[in-house]
Amino acid sequence: MSDNSLRAPSQRIAWTTTIVVSTLVFIFLIAPILAIMPLSFSSGSYLTYPLPGFSLRWYDDFINSPRWMNSLKNSMIIGVASTLLSMVLGTLAALGLAQWKSRFKPLVLAFVLSPVVVPGVITAVGLYFFFAPIGLTGSYLGLILAHTALATPFVVITVGATLQSFDTNLARAAASLGASPLQAFRRVILPLILPGLASGALFAFATSFDEVVIVLFMAGPEQRTLPREMFSGIRENISPTITAAAVILTTVSVILLATLEGLRRRNERLKGGSG
């Protein structure tokens, strides 16, 4: 009996086991989210199963509540502003690190990526004590800068990964043809790193939109974001409106992930076509 005939059954068993275990892990991770979604359509006033009836009253309460809508507006303002700022800073950092040849490069890269590794509560405490003396706590600017510090590493990672396959001779060729550094970046470098930049922007927005620890330390009454409002609602008064807000947050996350997957597939098609 050949080795291939003996290996085939064992490979099938290993593959089937991997599929089963992965499916069970996926169900374990997704089950809490799936359990919350039906509760947002409950006609009852409490979070209970079985549902007493079907209703959209909690979505109506969310949409017509100035408190919830103001928190959603704050999340969008802070998320978009911090994403735009992190795109600029992250792209500049990734370009500088890609061209920098030094033994200190790994140390600097680790410092730039430290907000991803350091626990969020430590980052929040550090930002609070840094921003408080200069009056940036309890302000939109302080929250935007704090979320930018948290989101920029994701842009550095994605843009840096794109630059791994970037041919620096293209930028030199553009300069030899008379292009200024800004023109070379806009017409040569930017189109090539755009998929990585877009992916980083999505990660940055998702990070800011879902963040709650820094907001707890630094936000004032006027800067309550959607996760902060949900956190307060869980502590003070558990209302089914929170489940409607949770479904909205989950929907935004799914849309961002679907967009990210679309960008990844588009990038692969472009690489395949160029190859």
CYANA upper distance limits for C-alpha pairs under 8 A (distance plus 0.5 A):
  1 MET  CA      5 SER  CA      7.35
  1 MET  CA      6 LEU  CA      7.99
  2 SER  CA      6 LEU  CA      7.17
  3 ASP  CA      7 ARG  CA      6.49
  4 ASN  CA      8 ALA  CA      6.58
  5 SER  CA      9 PRO  CA      7.88
  6 LEU  CA     10 SER  CA      7.57
  7 ARG  CA     11 GLN  CA      6.58
  8 ALA  CA     12 ARG  CA      6.75
  9 PRO  CA     13 ILE  CA      6.69
 10 SER  CA     14 ALA  CA      6.60
 11 GLN  CA     15 TRP  CA      6.51
 12 ARG  CA     16 THR  CA      6.52
 13 ILE  CA     17 THR  CA      6.53
 14 ALA  CA     18 THR  CA      6.64
 15 TRP  CA     19 ILE  CA      6.77
 16 THR  CA     20 VAL  CA      6.69
 17 THR  CA     21 VAL  CA      6.56
 18 THR  CA     22 SER  CA      6.43
 19 ILE  CA     23 THR  CA      6.54
 20 VAL  CA     24 LEU  CA      6.73
 21 VAL  CA     25 VAL  CA      6.66
 22 SER  CA     26 PHE  CA      6.57
 23 THR  CA     27 ILE  CA      6.65
 24 LEU  CA     28 PHE  CA      6.61
 25 VAL  CA     29 LEU  CA      6.73
 26 PHE  CA     30 ILE  CA      6.55
 27 ILE  CA     31 ALA  CA      6.11
 28 PHE  CA     32 PRO  CA      8.36
 30 ILE  CA     34 LEU  CA      6.82
 31 ALA  CA     35 ALA  CA      6.55
 32 PRO  CA     36 ILE  CA      6.95
 33 ILE  CA     37 MET  CA      7.07
 34 LEU  CA     38 PRO  CA      7.92
 35 ALA  CA     39 LEU  CA      7.87
 36 ILE  CA     40 SER  CA      7.39
 36 ILE  CA    243 THR  CA      6.76
 36 ILE  CA    246 ALA  CA      8.36
 36 ILE  CA    247 VAL  CA      8.26
 37 MET  CA     41 PHE  CA      7.96
 37 MET  CA    243 THR  CA      7.34
 37 MET  CA    244 ALA  CA      8.24
 37 MET  CA    246 ALA  CA      8.49
 37 MET  CA    247 VAL  CA      6.59
 38 PRO  CA     42 SER  CA      7.38
 39 LEU  CA     47 LEU  CA      6.91
 39 LEU  CA     48 THR  CA      8.02
 39 LEU  CA     51 LEU  CA      7.76
 39 LEU  CA    240 PRO  CA      7.59
 39 LEU  CA    243 THR  CA      7.04
 40 SER  CA     56 LEU  CA      8.23
 40 SER  CA     58 TRP  CA      7.04
 40 SER  CA     59 TYR  CA      8.07
 40 SER  CA    240 PRO  CA      6.69
 40 SER  CA    241 THR  CA      7.54
 40 SER  CA    242 ILE  CA      8.46
 40 SER  CA    243 THR  CA      5.39
 40 SER  CA    244 ALA  CA      5.42
 40 SER  CA    247 VAL  CA      7.99
 41 PHE  CA     54 PHE  CA      6.05
 41 PHE  CA     55 SER  CA      5.62
 41 PHE  CA     56 LEU  CA      6.08
 41 PHE  CA     57 ARG  CA      8.13
 41 PHE  CA     58 TRP  CA      7.69
 41 PHE  CA    244 ALA  CA      8.43
 42 SER  CA     51 LEU  CA      6.21
 42 SER  CA     52 PRO  CA      7.22
 42 SER  CA     53 GLY  CA      6.25
 42 SER  CA     54 PHE  CA      5.64
 42 SER  CA     55 SER  CA      6.03
 42 SER  CA     56 LEU  CA      8.05
 42 SER  CA    240 PRO  CA      8.43
 43 SER  CA     51 LEU  CA      7.90
 43 SER  CA     52 PRO  CA      6.72
 43 SER  CA     53 GLY  CA      5.51
 43 SER  CA     54 PHE  CA      5.86
 43 SER  CA     55 SER  CA      5.31
 43 SER  CA     56 LEU  CA      8.07
 43 SER  CA     57 ARG  CA      7.49
 44 GLY  CA     51 LEU  CA      7.74
 44 GLY  CA     52 PRO  CA      6.46
 44 GLY  CA     53 GLY  CA      7.55
 45 SER  CA    239 SER  CA      7.79
 45 SER  CA    240 PRO  CA      7.25
 46 TYR  CA    239 SER  CA      7.46
 46 TYR  CA    240 PRO  CA      7.01
 47 LEU  CA    239 SER  CA      8.24
 47 LEU  CA    240 PRO  CA      6.78
 56 LEU  CA     60 ASP  CA      6.80
 57 ARG  CA     61 ASP  CA      6.53
 58 TRP  CA     62 PHE  CA      6.57
 58 TRP  CA    240 PRO  CA      6.85
 58 TRP  CA    241 THR  CA      5.35
 58 TRP  CA    244 ALA  CA      6.70
 59 TYR  CA     63 ILE  CA      6.65
 59 TYR  CA    241 THR  CA      7.35
 59 TYR  CA    244 ALA  CA      6.16
 59 TYR  CA    245 ALA  CA      8.50
 60 ASP  CA     64 ASN  CA      6.47
 61 ASP  CA     65 SER  CA      6.26
 61 ASP  CA    241 THR  CA      7.24
 62 PHE  CA     68 TRP  CA      6.40
 62 PHE  CA     69 MET  CA      7.59
 62 PHE  CA    241 THR  CA      6.66
 62 PHE  CA    244 ALA  CA      7.63
 62 PHE  CA    245 ALA  CA      7.70
 63 ILE  CA     68 TRP  CA      7.82
 63 ILE  CA     69 MET  CA      6.89
 64 ASN  CA     69 MET  CA      8.01
 65 SER  CA     69 MET  CA      6.64
 66 PRO  CA     70 ASN  CA      6.27
 67 ARG  CA     71 SER  CA      6.83
 68 TRP  CA     72 LEU  CA      6.76
 68 TRP  CA    226 LEU  CA      7.51
 68 TRP  CA    229 GLU  CA      7.75
 69 MET  CA     73 LYS  CA      6.61
 70 ASN  CA     74 ASN  CA      6.66
 70 ASN  CA    224 ARG  CA      8.42
 70 ASN  CA    225 THR  CA      8.39
 71 SER  CA     75 SER  CA      6.71
 71 SER  CA    223 GLN  CA      7.92
 71 SER  CA    224 ARG  CA      5.92
 71 SER  CA    225 THR  CA      4.85
 71 SER  CA    226 LEU  CA      5.21
 71 SER  CA    229 GLU  CA      7.21
 72 LEU  CA     76 MET  CA      6.78
 72 LEU  CA    225 THR  CA      6.72
 72 LEU  CA    226 LEU  CA      5.66
 73 LYS  CA     77 ILE  CA      6.65
 73 LYS  CA    225 THR  CA      8.26
 74 ASN  CA     78 ILE  CA      6.52
 74 ASN  CA    223 GLN  CA      6.68
 74 ASN  CA    224 ARG  CA      7.28
 74 ASN  CA    225 THR  CA      5.85
 74 ASN  CA    226 LEU  CA      8.07
 75 SER  CA     79 GLY  CA      6.21
 75 SER  CA    208 SER  CA      8.27
 75 SER  CA    209 PHE  CA      6.22
 75 SER  CA    225 THR  CA      5.41
 75 SER  CA    226 LEU  CA      6.57
 76 MET  CA     80 VAL  CA      6.40
 76 MET  CA    209 PHE  CA      7.63
 77 ILE  CA     81 ALA  CA      6.58
 78 ILE  CA     82 SER  CA      6.43
 78 ILE  CA    140 TYR  CA      7.65
 78 ILE  CA    143 LEU  CA      7.51
 78 ILE  CA    144 ILE  CA      5.95
 78 ILE  CA    147 HIS  CA      8.37
 78 ILE  CA    208 SER  CA      7.84
 78 ILE  CA    209 PHE  CA      8.36
 79 GLY  CA     83 THR  CA      6.48
 79 GLY  CA    144 ILE  CA      8.11
 79 GLY  CA    147 HIS  CA      8.33
 79 GLY  CA    205 PHE  CA      5.84
 79 GLY  CA    206 ALA  CA      8.32
 79 GLY  CA    208 SER  CA      5.64
 79 GLY  CA    209 PHE  CA      5.98
 80 VAL  CA     84 LEU  CA      6.73
 80 VAL  CA    205 PHE  CA      7.10
 81 ALA  CA     85 LEU  CA      6.78
 81 ALA  CA    144 ILE  CA      6.99
 82 SER  CA     86 SER  CA      6.41
 82 SER  CA    144 ILE  CA      5.60
 82 SER  CA    145 LEU  CA      7.26
 82 SER  CA    147 HIS  CA      6.42
 82 SER  CA    148 THR  CA      5.25
 82 SER  CA    151 ALA  CA      8.03
 82 SER  CA    204 ALA  CA      8.26
 82 SER  CA    205 PHE  CA      8.01
 82 SER  CA    208 SER  CA      7.83
 83 THR  CA     87 MET  CA      6.56
 83 THR  CA    148 THR  CA      7.31
 83 THR  CA    151 ALA  CA      7.67
 83 THR  CA    201 ALA  CA      6.41
 83 THR  CA    204 ALA  CA      6.02
 83 THR  CA    205 PHE  CA      5.94
 83 THR  CA    208 SER  CA      8.35
 84 LEU  CA     88 VAL  CA      7.09
 84 LEU  CA    201 ALA  CA      8.13
 85 LEU  CA     89 LEU  CA      6.81
 85 LEU  CA    148 THR  CA      6.97
 86 SER  CA     90 GLY  CA      5.96
 86 SER  CA    148 THR  CA      5.77
 86 SER  CA    149 ALA  CA      8.01
 86 SER  CA    151 ALA  CA      6.72
 86 SER  CA    152 THR  CA      5.06
 86 SER  CA    155 VAL  CA      7.42
 86 SER  CA    201 ALA  CA      8.28
 86 SER  CA    204 ALA  CA      7.81
 87 MET  CA     91 THR  CA      6.35
 87 MET  CA    152 THR  CA      7.45
 87 MET  CA    155 VAL  CA      6.70
 87 MET  CA    197 LEU  CA      7.55
 87 MET  CA    200 GLY  CA      7.95
 87 MET  CA    201 ALA  CA      6.79
 88 VAL  CA     92 LEU  CA      6.77
 89 LEU  CA     93 ALA  CA      6.59
 89 LEU  CA    152 THR  CA      7.28
 90 GLY  CA     94 ALA  CA      6.51
 90 GLY  CA    152 THR  CA      5.65
 90 GLY  CA    153 PRO  CA      7.19
 90 GLY  CA    154 PHE  CA      8.32
 90 GLY  CA    155 VAL  CA      5.52
 90 GLY  CA    156 VAL  CA      5.20
 90 GLY  CA    159 VAL  CA      8.27
 91 THR  CA     95 LEU  CA      6.60
 91 THR  CA    155 VAL  CA      7.20
 91 THR  CA    156 VAL  CA      6.78
 91 THR  CA    159 VAL  CA      6.94
 91 THR  CA    197 LEU  CA      7.91
 92 LEU  CA     96 GLY  CA      6.60
 93 ALA  CA     97 LEU  CA      6.55
 93 ALA  CA    156 VAL  CA      7.03
 94 ALA  CA     98 ALA  CA      6.49
 94 ALA  CA    156 VAL  CA      5.58
 94 ALA  CA    157 ILE  CA      8.12
 94 ALA  CA    159 VAL  CA      6.70
 94 ALA  CA    160 GLY  CA      5.63
 94 ALA  CA    163 LEU  CA      8.49
 95 LEU  CA     99 GLN  CA      6.91
 95 LEU  CA    160 GLY  CA      7.84
 95 LEU  CA    163 LEU  CA      8.20
 96 GLY  CA    100 TRP  CA      6.50
 97 LEU  CA    105 LYS  CA      7.51
 97 LEU  CA    109 LEU  CA      8.08
 98 ALA  CA    160 GLY  CA      7.39
 98 ALA  CA    163 LEU  CA      7.44
 98 ALA  CA    164 GLN  CA      8.25
100 TRP  CA    105 LYS  CA      7.65
101 LYS  CA    105 LYS  CA      7.57
104 PHE  CA    108 VAL  CA      6.78
105 LYS  CA    109 LEU  CA      6.53
106 PRO  CA    110 ALA  CA      6.55
107 LEU  CA    111 PHE  CA      6.78
108 VAL  CA    112 VAL  CA      6.72
109 LEU  CA    113 LEU  CA      6.67
110 ALA  CA    114 SER  CA      6.38
112 VAL  CA    153 PRO  CA      6.87
113 LEU  CA    117 VAL  CA      7.60
113 LEU  CA    153 PRO  CA      5.54
114 SER  CA    118 VAL  CA      6.36
114 SER  CA    153 PRO  CA      8.45
115 PRO  CA    119 PRO  CA      8.34
115 PRO  CA    120 GLY  CA      8.30
115 PRO  CA    123 THR  CA      7.47
115 PRO  CA    149 ALA  CA      7.61
115 PRO  CA    150 LEU  CA      6.09
115 PRO  CA    153 PRO  CA      7.73
116 VAL  CA    150 LEU  CA      7.48
116 VAL  CA    153 PRO  CA      7.40
118 VAL  CA    122 ILE  CA      7.36
118 VAL  CA    123 THR  CA      7.25
119 PRO  CA    123 THR  CA      7.06
120 GLY  CA    124 ALA  CA      6.56
120 GLY  CA    213 VAL  CA      7.09
120 GLY  CA    214 ILE  CA      7.92
121 VAL  CA    125 VAL  CA      6.65
121 VAL  CA    213 VAL  CA      6.78
121 VAL  CA    214 ILE  CA      7.81
122 ILE  CA    126 GLY  CA      6.63
123 THR  CA    127 LEU  CA      6.56
123 THR  CA    214 ILE  CA      8.16
124 ALA  CA    128 TYR  CA      6.56
124 ALA  CA    213 VAL  CA      7.09
124 ALA  CA    214 ILE  CA      5.21
124 ALA  CA    217 PHE  CA      6.96
124 ALA  CA    218 MET  CA      8.41
125 VAL  CA    129 PHE  CA      6.83
125 VAL  CA    214 ILE  CA      8.47
125 VAL  CA    217 PHE  CA      7.70
126 GLY  CA    130 PHE  CA      6.63
127 LEU  CA    131 PHE  CA      6.34
127 LEU  CA    146 ALA  CA      7.43
128 TYR  CA    132 ALA  CA      6.19
128 TYR  CA    137 THR  CA      7.41
128 TYR  CA    217 PHE  CA      7.07
128 TYR  CA    218 MET  CA      6.72
129 PHE  CA    133 PRO  CA      7.67
130 PHE  CA    134 ILE  CA      8.20
131 PHE  CA    135 GLY  CA      6.79
131 PHE  CA    136 LEU  CA      5.61
131 PHE  CA    137 THR  CA      6.47
131 PHE  CA    142 GLY  CA      7.63
132 ALA  CA    136 LEU  CA      6.45
132 ALA  CA    137 THR  CA      5.97
136 LEU  CA    141 LEU  CA      7.26
136 LEU  CA    142 GLY  CA      5.15
137 THR  CA    142 GLY  CA      6.23
137 THR  CA    143 LEU  CA      8.10
137 THR  CA    218 MET  CA      5.51
137 THR  CA    219 ALA  CA      7.05
137 THR  CA    220 GLY  CA      7.96
138 GLY  CA    142 GLY  CA      7.67
138 GLY  CA    143 LEU  CA      8.40
138 GLY  CA    218 MET  CA      6.11
138 GLY  CA    219 ALA  CA      5.11
138 GLY  CA    220 GLY  CA      4.58
138 GLY  CA    221 PRO  CA      8.15
138 GLY  CA    222 GLU  CA      8.41
138 GLY  CA    223 GLN  CA      7.67
139 SER  CA    143 LEU  CA      7.03
139 SER  CA    218 MET  CA      8.41
139 SER  CA    219 ALA  CA      7.15
139 SER  CA    220 GLY  CA      7.24
139 SER  CA    223 GLN  CA      7.52
140 TYR  CA    144 ILE  CA      6.58
140 TYR  CA    219 ALA  CA      8.42
140 TYR  CA    223 GLN  CA      7.09
141 LEU  CA    145 LEU  CA      6.62
142 GLY  CA    146 ALA  CA      6.58
142 GLY  CA    218 MET  CA      8.05
143 LEU  CA    147 HIS  CA      6.52
143 LEU  CA    214 ILE  CA      8.38
143 LEU  CA    215 VAL  CA      7.60
143 LEU  CA    218 MET  CA      7.34
143 LEU  CA    219 ALA  CA      7.40
144 ILE  CA    148 THR  CA      6.47
145 LEU  CA    149 ALA  CA      6.79
146 ALA  CA    150 LEU  CA      6.97
146 ALA  CA    214 ILE  CA      8.02
147 HIS  CA    151 ALA  CA      6.49
147 HIS  CA    207 THR  CA      8.43
147 HIS  CA    208 SER  CA      6.19
148 THR  CA    152 THR  CA      6.23
148 THR  CA    208 SER  CA      8.49
149 ALA  CA    153 PRO  CA      8.17
150 LEU  CA    207 THR  CA      8.06
150 LEU  CA    208 SER  CA      8.25
151 ALA  CA    155 VAL  CA      7.66
151 ALA  CA    203 PHE  CA      7.93
151 ALA  CA    204 ALA  CA      5.02
151 ALA  CA    205 PHE  CA      8.03
151 ALA  CA    207 THR  CA      6.75
151 ALA  CA    208 SER  CA      7.40
152 THR  CA    156 VAL  CA      6.84
152 THR  CA    204 ALA  CA      7.35
153 PRO  CA    157 ILE  CA      6.62
154 PHE  CA    158 THR  CA      6.80
154 PHE  CA    200 GLY  CA      5.90
154 PHE  CA    201 ALA  CA      8.44
154 PHE  CA    203 PHE  CA      6.82
154 PHE  CA    204 ALA  CA      6.77
155 VAL  CA    159 VAL  CA      6.36
155 VAL  CA    196 GLY  CA      8.25
155 VAL  CA    197 LEU  CA      6.91
155 VAL  CA    199 SER  CA      8.16
155 VAL  CA    200 GLY  CA      4.59
155 VAL  CA    201 ALA  CA      6.94
155 VAL  CA    203 PHE  CA      8.19
155 VAL  CA    204 ALA  CA      7.53
156 VAL  CA    160 GLY  CA      6.11
156 VAL  CA    200 GLY  CA      8.04
157 ILE  CA    161 ALA  CA      6.59
157 ILE  CA    200 GLY  CA      8.06
158 THR  CA    162 THR  CA      6.90
158 THR  CA    196 GLY  CA      5.40
158 THR  CA    197 LEU  CA      7.10
158 THR  CA    199 SER  CA      7.15
158 THR  CA    200 GLY  CA      5.98
159 VAL  CA    163 LEU  CA      6.72
159 VAL  CA    193 ILE  CA      6.81
159 VAL  CA    196 GLY  CA      5.23
159 VAL  CA    197 LEU  CA      5.98
159 VAL  CA    200 GLY  CA      7.57
160 GLY  CA    164 GLN  CA      6.97
160 GLY  CA    196 GLY  CA      8.48
161 ALA  CA    165 SER  CA      8.30
161 ALA  CA    196 GLY  CA      7.86
162 THR  CA    166 PHE  CA      7.41
162 THR  CA    192 LEU  CA      8.44
162 THR  CA    193 ILE  CA      6.28
162 THR  CA    195 PRO  CA      8.35
162 THR  CA    196 GLY  CA      6.19
163 LEU  CA    193 ILE  CA      7.30
166 PHE  CA    192 LEU  CA      8.14
167 ASP  CA    171 ALA  CA      8.38
168 THR  CA    172 ARG  CA      7.10
169 ASN  CA    173 ALA  CA      6.47
170 LEU  CA    174 ALA  CA      6.77
170 LEU  CA    188 VAL  CA      7.69
171 ALA  CA    175 ALA  CA      6.78
171 ALA  CA    184 ALA  CA      6.60
171 ALA  CA    185 PHE  CA      8.21
171 ALA  CA    188 VAL  CA      7.22
171 ALA  CA    189 ILE  CA      7.62
172 ARG  CA    176 SER  CA      6.66
173 ALA  CA    177 LEU  CA      6.83
174 ALA  CA    178 GLY  CA      7.19
174 ALA  CA    179 ALA  CA      5.99
174 ALA  CA    184 ALA  CA      6.35
174 ALA  CA    188 VAL  CA      8.09
175 ALA  CA    179 ALA  CA      5.31
175 ALA  CA    180 SER  CA      6.86
175 ALA  CA    181 PRO  CA      7.67
175 ALA  CA    184 ALA  CA      7.34
179 ALA  CA    183 GLN  CA      6.11
179 ALA  CA    184 ALA  CA      6.25
180 SER  CA    184 ALA  CA      6.55
181 PRO  CA    185 PHE  CA      6.64
182 LEU  CA    186 ARG  CA      6.62
183 GLN  CA    187 ARG  CA      6.39
183 GLN  CA    188 VAL  CA      8.37
184 ALA  CA    188 VAL  CA      5.81
184 ALA  CA    189 ILE  CA      7.08
185 PHE  CA    189 ILE  CA      5.16
185 PHE  CA    190 LEU  CA      6.15
186 ARG  CA    190 LEU  CA      5.78
186 ARG  CA    191 PRO  CA      7.90
187 ARG  CA    191 PRO  CA      7.19
188 VAL  CA    192 LEU  CA      7.36
189 ILE  CA    193 ILE  CA      6.82
190 LEU  CA    194 LEU  CA      6.20
193 ILE  CA    197 LEU  CA      6.62
194 LEU  CA    198 ALA  CA      6.46
195 PRO  CA    199 SER  CA      6.70
195 PRO  CA    263 LEU  CA      6.94
195 PRO  CA    264 ARG  CA      7.99
195 PRO  CA    267 ASN  CA      7.03
196 GLY  CA    200 GLY  CA      6.59
197 LEU  CA    201 ALA  CA      6.61
198 ALA  CA    202 LEU  CA      6.84
198 ALA  CA    263 LEU  CA      8.38
199 SER  CA    203 PHE  CA      6.86
199 SER  CA    260 LEU  CA      6.41
199 SER  CA    263 LEU  CA      7.82
200 GLY  CA    204 ALA  CA      6.50
201 ALA  CA    205 PHE  CA      6.59
202 LEU  CA    206 ALA  CA      6.63
202 LEU  CA    256 LEU  CA      6.84
202 LEU  CA    260 LEU  CA      7.61
203 PHE  CA    207 THR  CA      6.56
204 ALA  CA    208 SER  CA      6.78
205 PHE  CA    209 PHE  CA      6.38
206 ALA  CA    210 ASP  CA      6.56
206 ALA  CA    253 SER  CA      7.35
206 ALA  CA    256 LEU  CA      8.00
207 THR  CA    211 GLU  CA      6.49
209 PHE  CA    227 PRO  CA      8.38
210 ASP  CA    227 PRO  CA      6.71
210 ASP  CA    249 LEU  CA      8.28
211 GLU  CA    215 VAL  CA      7.70
211 GLU  CA    227 PRO  CA      7.32
212 VAL  CA    216 LEU  CA      6.67
212 VAL  CA    225 THR  CA      8.44
212 VAL  CA    227 PRO  CA      6.13
212 VAL  CA    228 ARG  CA      6.08
213 VAL  CA    217 PHE  CA      7.21
214 ILE  CA    218 MET  CA      6.54
214 ILE  CA    219 ALA  CA      8.33
215 VAL  CA    219 ALA  CA      5.45
215 VAL  CA    224 ARG  CA      7.94
215 VAL  CA    225 THR  CA      7.99
215 VAL  CA    228 ARG  CA      7.27
216 LEU  CA    228 ARG  CA      7.31
219 ALA  CA    223 GLN  CA      5.81
219 ALA  CA    224 ARG  CA      6.87
220 GLY  CA    224 ARG  CA      7.36
224 ARG  CA    228 ARG  CA      6.32
224 ARG  CA    229 GLU  CA      6.79
225 THR  CA    229 GLU  CA      6.61
226 LEU  CA    230 MET  CA      6.72
226 LEU  CA    245 ALA  CA      8.31
227 PRO  CA    231 PHE  CA      6.61
228 ARG  CA    232 SER  CA      6.75
229 GLU  CA    233 GLY  CA      6.59
230 MET  CA    234 ILE  CA      6.71
230 MET  CA    242 ILE  CA      6.53
230 MET  CA    245 ALA  CA      8.03
231 PHE  CA    235 ARG  CA      6.97
232 SER  CA    236 GLU  CA      6.45
232 SER  CA    237 ASN  CA      8.40
233 GLY  CA    237 ASN  CA      5.66
233 GLY  CA    238 ILE  CA      6.18
233 GLY  CA    239 SER  CA      7.64
233 GLY  CA    242 ILE  CA      7.59
234 ILE  CA    238 ILE  CA      5.46
234 ILE  CA    239 SER  CA      8.31
234 ILE  CA    242 ILE  CA      8.28
238 ILE  CA    242 ILE  CA      7.82
239 SER  CA    243 THR  CA      8.39
240 PRO  CA    244 ALA  CA      7.43
241 THR  CA    245 ALA  CA      6.91
242 ILE  CA    246 ALA  CA      6.59
243 THR  CA    247 VAL  CA      6.67
244 ALA  CA    248 ILE  CA      6.82
245 ALA  CA    249 LEU  CA      6.73
246 ALA  CA    250 THR  CA      6.60
247 VAL  CA    251 THR  CA      6.53
248 ILE  CA    252 VAL  CA      6.75
249 LEU  CA    253 SER  CA      6.79
250 THR  CA    254 VAL  CA      6.67
251 THR  CA    255 ILE  CA      6.67
252 VAL  CA    256 LEU  CA      6.73
253 SER  CA    257 LEU  CA      6.68
254 VAL  CA    258 ALA  CA      6.55
255 ILE  CA    259 THR  CA      6.60
256 LEU  CA    260 LEU  CA      6.60
257 LEU  CA    261 GLU  CA      6.65
258 ALA  CA    262 GLY  CA      6.68
259 THR  CA    263 LEU  CA      6.73
260 LEU  CA    264 ARG  CA      6.72
261 GLU  CA    265 ARG  CA      6.74
262 GLY  CA    266 ARG  CA      6.61
263 LEU  CA    267 ASN  CA      6.57
264 ARG  CA    268 GLU  CA      6.79
265 ARG  CA    269 ARG  CA      6.71
266 ARG  CA    270 LEU  CA      6.69
267 ASN  CA    271 LYS  CA      6.68
268 GLU  CA    272 GLY  CA      6.55
269 ARG  CA    273 GLY  CA      6.52
270 LEU  CA    274 SER  CA      6.61
271 LYS  CA    275 GLY  CA      6.52
